[in-house]
Amino acid sequence: MSSWSHDTWEGPMTEDARIREDIERLRAEIESLEGADPATREKLRRLVEDLEGRLEHADQAPGHEDLADQLRDTMLQFETSHPTLTGILNDIMIKLVNMGI
């Protein structure tokens, strides 16, 4: 018979926690990109910083269209060369939309 402790169960992840998890996956993917020049890596790192900033200030919604455009542009740029990166960006974009960000 298995035992379950209420203290060890954290409950369902919030959408914010899921996005933060995706951002960590995105960071790892950026670091593992093969053949990416320094300018591309820097662009991706700035995108991560923008995502984190938007999450920190989610209640201040202005500017979210710019972030969505940035995500779409980046997804198009890496769609064929880095499908994993594109998938993570797509997941993040969907979650941000669901949160109204």
N, C-alpha and C positions, 0 to 999 in steps of 0.2 A: 504494500500500500504506500503510495507516495504522499509525502506531506508538502503542504504549500504554506508558505509564510506570507501573510499580508504585507509585512515590512519589506520584503524583497521585491515586491511587484510595484513598479513605478506607474503603471497605468498607460493609457495610450499616449503616443507622442503627439505633441502639438504640431500644427503646421509650421510654426516658427522653428521648432526643434528639427523637423524634417528638412527644412531649407538649410539650416546650419549644417546638418549632416551632409547634404548635397554639396554645400560649399566646401566642406573638407574633402569630399571626393573630387571636386573640381580642382582644388589645390594640388592634390596628389597627381591627378591627370596632367596638370600643367607641368609639374616637375618631371614627369616621365615622357613628355613629348619628345619624339625623336625628330631631328632635323629642323626644329623651330629656332629661328634666329632670335637674338636678344630683344629686338624691338617687339616681336610677336609675344614673347613671354611677358614683357613689361606691359603690353596692352591687356593681356589676360589677367595679370596681377592687379592692374587698375580696375578692371571689371569686377574682380572679387572684392576689392576695397569698396567700390560703389555699391555692390550688393549688401555688404555688411553695414555700410552706412545707412542704406535705405531701411534695413531691418531695425537698426537702432532708433531710427526716427520715422517709424511706420505711421505714426499719427500725423506727421507732416507730409501729406501725400503729394504736394506739387513736385513735378519733376519725374514722376514715375513713367511718363510716356518716353522720356529720354532714355531711361534705363531699359525699358522694353525694346526700344529701337536698337540700343546697344547690344542687347542680347540677341535680337533677330539678326543683326548684321554679323555678329560673331559666329552665330550658328551657320549662316550662309557661307561664311569664309572657310569654315572647317568641316562642312558637311561631308565631303567625300574623303578628305585626307585624315580626319580624326573623328570617326563616327561616335566613339565613346564620349569624347568631350562634348560633341553636339547633343548627344542624348542627355547628359547631365545638365547642360544649359537649358534644354527643353523642359526637363523636369522642374528646374528652378523657376522658369518662366511661368509654367502652369500653376505652380504653388503660389507664386506672387500674385497672379491674377485671381486665384481663389481667395486670397487674403485681402484683395482689394488694393494691393500696392502697385 
